[in-house]
Amino acid sequence: MNILALNPGSTSTRLALFEFELLKWESTISHHSENFKSFKSVIEEKNIRKEKIMTELHFRKVEIGKLDAIVARGGLLAPLESGVYTINNAMLKDLKANTYGEHASNLGALLAQEIAGLAGIPAFIVDPPVVDEMDEIARLSGLPEIKRKSIFHTLNHKAIARTIAAKLGLQYRDAHFIVVHMGGGISVGAHKKGRVIDVNNALEGEGPMSPERTGNLPAGDVIRLLLSGRYTCEELIKCVTRCGGMYAYLGTADFYEVIKRKEKGDKKADLIIKTMAYQVAKEIGAMATVLKGRIHAIILTGGLSQSKQFTDLIKKRISFLGKVIVMKSTCEMTALANGALRVLKGEEKALEYIPGGCCTTP
């Protein structure tokens, strides 16, 4: 069985071809932000990305007709349970309209469905970022009109947690982990017996500051800033979700450029790196209380975990909590392919997306 996996991010689209569980090749298509500058919505990027994907497949001599399925990273949808989902019209409609928010991951299902349609093969998403397994006590915010949302790097959280559980001789359903995905956004989740019972909303301003996002902000100051007229509501949301954090302080979201600045003696770059590590550690401490201190491991993963300098700063503050494991590579592409493979082999039934957050098993 040949499975093509797609993973669109803000500045790249990752592709991987699998034959059963075996990775045959993986490629990253980089996108210059200038190419998307004139677009009003991330959905308008679809055709450019599709063209580049098809060019890459042609270069790799991949025949669409010989694929058995295409699987993509899921986007911002209604809250869902963990699993593999068949891409259907209701899902595509919500993603095209950005009904539940805008993010590059919204393009995954759209691209997968269009390419799969060329060959008449099934298309899926796996563990989209809106998987919601939070305990009821974690949903209250302090204001009845505002509910806390579960929006995080579900795909990698779940895949990494299962991988580490196996290495420790545990079943994921029996394990207690704190998983930290550190990329353009940073999510810190408390995994208890196979469920993520609490996690910061990594897209909309919860948790630690990240390369692109502000993280927690004082609510009163945000309200006053909005009412000052300096920003429109849309502009302020963009600041929080795409132009905040490290980018707001240093003018770049490239973490490794900031590391180079720090090594050249830039004190502000050094301060921002230390602040991000401090805030990540603080969020891990909060999740430790969620698990009542019963933690099999704290797992650091994502792009920023490749920086030993950064992970060491975090480890110095949290090592007293228990075992800390750094996973420099992510498992997202393999997790996508394995999800589709389980469905194709009949080991798992694909779920059907229904608007509003329900799902059904056909």
Helices and strands as residue ranges (DSSP letters): E 2-8, E 12-19, E 22-30, H 33-36, G 42-45, H 46-59, G 64-66, E 69-73, E 84-86, H 89-96, G 104-106, H 107-117, E 123-126, G 136-138, E 140-143, E 146-147, H 154-167, G 172-174, E 176-182, E 186-192, E 195-199, H 219-227, H 233-241, H 245-250, H 255-263, H 267-290, E 297-301, G 303-306, H 308-318, G 319-321, E 324-326, H 332-344, E 351-354, E 358-360
